[in-house]
């Protein structure tokens, strides 16, 4: 049944067998015990959370574009469920086994009723999140709930899909100066290592070409000289104005003192 036909926003149970990887606390895999592709299944509870979260996000955006915090909270809650569902799956070169990836995509697309682009982001970012957690926190605990995942991501300053995507891609926060320098000069490409982690690539991608870069440097030198000259001129003007103001203050004080003494100024 498609999520769009749910009653009160909840899916009817689709699985008659054991609930999938987001198991009750007393049935989760032991620490370091990884789930095989054959055992993988996405639970109805997880799909319901994702479906409801996306509905709430759509409602928030429709009501008020400033509701970003609330929308992000719903989105990260949904990510927590998806990440929990694959947390114990053994990754192959940093990615989900094809069988697991297909099952997860199918559940999100057909059962939660999400769009293809949204499903793509959920899958890629969730797998990346598992890699991040293992890299920065360590072994995945056996009782790894969606709430615990959201807290761990928040501790890494990840509280939105955008921040998660950037971390997964290895994009750290860049200053305006760094972004501009990379646009002008260029930067190294990125690639995935054997664990699927984004690392520096082997190719340096130019920004401006050599002629454009020479022109840019000449223009920058001219502008820097003009900026310095302007600031020096403004500083001189400010100093002259301050000196004149001080002279006026002294003159006024002298006049007041002479008046008080009854001496004509």
C-alpha positions as CSV (number, residue, x, y, z in Angstrom):
1,X,0.0,0.0,0.0
2,X,1.3,3.4,-0.9
3,X,1.8,5.9,2.0
4,X,-0.4,8.4,0.2
5,X,-3.4,6.2,1.0
6,X,-2.7,5.8,4.7
7,X,-5.3,6.5,7.3
8,X,-4.4,9.3,9.7
9,X,-0.9,9.4,8.1
10,X,0.1,5.9,9.3
11,X,0.9,2.9,7.1
12,X,-0.8,-0.3,7.7
13,X,1.7,-3.1,8.5
14,X,3.2,-4.6,5.4
15,X,5.4,-7.2,7.0
16,X,4.0,-10.3,8.7
17,X,7.4,-11.6,9.7
18,X,9.9,-10.1,12.2
19,X,10.3,-6.4,12.1
20,X,13.4,-5.2,10.2
21,X,16.7,-3.8,11.3
22,X,15.2,-1.2,13.6
23,X,14.5,-3.9,16.2
24,X,13.2,-3.7,19.7
25,X,15.9,-3.2,22.2
26,X,16.0,-6.8,23.3
27,X,16.3,-8.1,19.7
28,X,18.9,-5.8,18.1
29,X,22.2,-7.3,16.9
30,X,25.0,-7.5,19.5
31,X,27.8,-5.0,19.2
32,X,29.9,-5.5,16.0
33,X,27.5,-8.2,14.7
34,X,26.6,-7.0,11.3
35,X,23.5,-7.8,9.4
36,X,23.5,-9.5,6.0
37,X,21.8,-8.2,2.9
38,X,19.4,-11.2,3.1
39,X,18.3,-10.3,6.7
40,X,17.7,-6.6,5.9
41,X,14.2,-5.2,6.1
42,X,12.9,-1.7,6.8
43,X,10.4,-1.7,9.6
44,X,6.9,-0.3,9.3
45,X,7.6,2.0,12.3
46,X,10.6,3.5,10.5
47,X,8.7,4.1,7.3
48,X,5.8,5.7,9.3
49,X,8.2,8.1,10.9
50,X,9.8,9.1,7.6
51,X,6.4,9.5,5.9
52,X,4.9,11.6,8.8
53,X,8.1,13.7,9.0
54,X,7.9,14.6,5.3
55,X,4.3,15.5,5.6
56,X,5.0,17.8,8.5
57,X,7.9,19.4,6.7
58,X,5.6,20.1,3.7
59,X,3.0,21.6,6.0
60,X,5.6,23.8,7.7
61,X,6.9,25.1,4.4
62,X,3.4,25.8,3.3
63,X,2.6,27.8,6.4
64,X,5.7,29.7,7.0
65,X,9.1,29.7,5.4
66,X,10.7,30.7,8.7
67,X,9.9,27.4,10.3
68,X,13.3,26.0,9.4
69,X,14.2,24.8,12.8
70,X,11.0,22.7,13.1
71,X,11.4,21.4,9.6
72,X,15.0,20.4,10.3
73,X,14.0,18.6,13.5
74,X,11.5,16.5,11.6
75,X,14.0,15.8,8.8
76,X,16.7,14.7,11.2
77,X,14.3,12.5,13.1
78,X,13.5,10.8,9.8
79,X,17.2,10.4,9.0
80,X,17.6,8.9,12.5
81,X,15.2,6.1,11.5
82,X,16.8,5.5,8.1
83,X,20.3,5.5,9.6
84,X,19.2,3.1,12.4
85,X,17.8,0.7,9.8
86,X,21.1,0.3,8.1
87,X,23.5,0.9,11.0
88,X,24.3,-2.8,11.3
89,X,24.5,-3.6,7.6
90,X,28.0,-4.6,6.5
91,X,29.1,-1.9,4.0
92,X,31.0,-2.9,0.8
93,X,33.7,-0.3,0.1
94,X,31.8,2.2,2.1
95,X,28.4,1.6,0.4
96,X,25.4,-0.5,1.0
97,X,25.2,-3.9,-0.7
98,X,23.1,-3.6,-3.9
99,X,20.3,-5.8,-2.5
100,X,20.0,-3.6,0.6
101,X,20.1,-0.4,-1.4
102,X,17.3,-1.7,-3.6
103,X,15.2,-2.7,-0.6
104,X,15.7,0.6,1.1
105,X,15.0,2.7,-2.0
106,X,11.8,0.6,-2.7
107,X,10.6,1.1,0.9
108,X,11.1,4.9,0.8
109,X,9.8,5.3,-2.8
110,X,6.8,2.9,-2.8
111,X,5.8,2.6,0.9
112,X,6.7,6.1,2.2
113,X,5.6,7.7,-1.1
114,X,8.7,9.9,-1.4
115,X,10.0,11.3,-4.7
116,X,13.0,9.8,-6.4
117,X,15.3,12.8,-5.7
118,X,14.3,12.7,-2.0
119,X,14.9,9.0,-1.8
120,X,18.4,9.4,-3.4
121,X,19.3,12.0,-0.8
122,X,18.1,9.8,2.1
123,X,20.1,6.8,0.9
124,X,23.3,8.6,0.1
125,X,23.3,10.8,3.2
126,X,22.3,7.9,5.5
127,X,25.1,5.7,4.3
128,X,27.5,8.6,4.6
129,X,26.2,9.2,8.2
130,X,27.1,5.6,9.1
131,X,30.6,6.1,7.9
132,X,30.9,9.4,9.8
133,X,29.6,7.9,13.0
134,X,32.0,5.0,12.8
135,X,34.9,7.3,11.9
136,X,34.3,9.9,14.6
137,X,32.5,8.0,17.4
138,X,33.6,4.4,16.9
139,X,31.7,1.1,16.9
140,X,28.0,1.2,16.3
141,X,26.3,0.2,19.6
142,X,23.8,-2.6,19.6
143,X,21.1,-0.4,21.1
144,X,21.4,2.4,18.6
145,X,18.1,4.1,18.4
146,X,17.1,6.9,16.1
147,X,17.1,9.4,18.9
148,X,20.7,8.4,19.9
149,X,21.7,8.9,16.2
150,X,20.2,12.3,16.1
151,X,22.0,13.3,19.3
152,X,25.3,12.0,18.0
153,X,24.9,13.9,14.7
154,X,24.0,17.0,16.7
155,X,27.3,16.6,18.7
156,X,29.0,16.8,15.3
157,X,27.1,20.0,14.6
158,X,24.9,18.3,12.1
159,X,21.3,19.4,12.6
160,X,20.0,19.6,9.1
161,X,20.0,17.7,5.8
162,X,22.2,20.3,4.2
163,X,24.9,20.0,6.9
164,X,24.8,16.3,6.8
165,X,25.2,16.3,3.0
166,X,28.2,18.6,3.3
167,X,29.9,16.5,5.9
168,X,29.3,13.3,3.9
169,X,30.9,15.0,0.9
170,X,33.8,16.1,3.0
171,X,32.9,19.8,2.7
172,X,33.9,21.6,5.8
173,X,32.7,25.1,6.5
174,X,34.6,27.5,4.2
175,X,35.1,31.2,4.7
176,X,34.1,33.7,2.1
177,X,37.8,34.3,1.3
178,X,38.5,30.5,0.8
179,X,35.5,30.1,-1.5
180,X,36.5,33.1,-3.5
181,X,40.2,31.9,-3.7
182,X,39.0,28.5,-4.9
183,X,36.8,30.1,-7.6
184,X,39.7,32.2,-8.8
185,X,42.7,29.8,-8.4
186,X,41.0,26.4,-8.3
187,X,41.0,23.4,-6.0
188,X,41.7,19.7,-5.9
189,X,39.1,17.2,-7.0
190,X,37.7,14.7,-4.4
191,X,37.5,11.0,-4.5
192,X,36.3,8.1,-2.3
193,X,38.8,5.9,-0.5
194,X,38.3,2.2,0.0
195,X,35.8,2.9,2.9
196,X,33.7,5.3,0.8
197,X,35.1,8.4,2.6
198,X,35.6,11.5,0.6
199,X,39.3,12.5,0.4
200,X,41.5,14.8,-1.8
201,X,41.6,13.6,-5.4
202,X,44.5,13.5,-7.8
203,X,43.4,16.3,-10.2
204,X,43.7,20.1,-9.6
205,X,40.8,21.8,-11.2
206,X,41.6,25.3,-12.3
207,X,39.4,28.3,-11.6
208,X,40.4,31.1,-14.0
209,X,42.7,30.2,-16.8
210,X,46.3,31.5,-16.8
211,X,45.5,34.7,-18.8
212,X,42.5,35.4,-16.7
213,X,44.5,34.8,-13.5
214,X,47.2,37.3,-14.6
215,X,44.5,39.9,-15.3
216,X,42.9,39.2,-12.0
217,X,46.2,39.7,-10.1
218,X,46.8,43.0,-12.0
219,X,43.4,44.3,-11.2
220,X,43.7,43.2,-7.6
221,X,47.0,45.1,-7.2
222,X,45.4,48.2,-8.7
223,X,42.4,47.9,-6.4
224,X,44.6,47.3,-3.3
225,X,46.6,50.4,-4.1
226,X,43.4,52.5,-4.6
227,X,42.0,51.1,-1.3
228,X,45.2,52.0,0.6
229,X,45.3,55.5,-0.9
230,X,41.6,56.1,-0.1
231,X,42.1,54.9,3.5
232,X,45.2,57.0,3.9
233,X,43.3,60.1,2.6
234,X,40.3,59.4,4.8
235,X,42.6,58.9,7.8
236,X,44.3,62.3,7.0
237,X,40.9,64.0,6.7
238,X,39.8,62.5,10.0
239,X,43.0,63.6,11.8
240,X,42.6,67.1,10.4
241,X,39.0,67.3,11.5
242,X,39.9,66.0,15.0
243,X,42.7,68.6,15.3
244,X,40.3,71.4,14.2
245,X,37.7,70.2,16.7
246,X,40.3,70.2,19.5
247,X,41.4,73.8,18.6
248,X,37.7,74.9,18.7
249,X,37.3,73.3,22.1
250,X,40.4,75.0,23.4
251,X,39.3,78.4,22.0
252,X,35.9,78.1,23.6
253,X,37.4,77.2,26.9
254,X,39.8,80.3,26.8
255,X,36.9,82.6,25.9
256,X,34.8,81.2,28.8
257,X,37.7,81.7,31.2
258,X,38.3,85.3,30.1
259,X,34.6,86.1,30.4
260,X,34.5,84.7,33.9
261,X,37.5,86.9,34.8
262,X,35.8,89.9,33.2
263,X,38.6,90.3,30.7
264,X,37.6,91.1,27.1
265,X,38.7,88.5,24.6
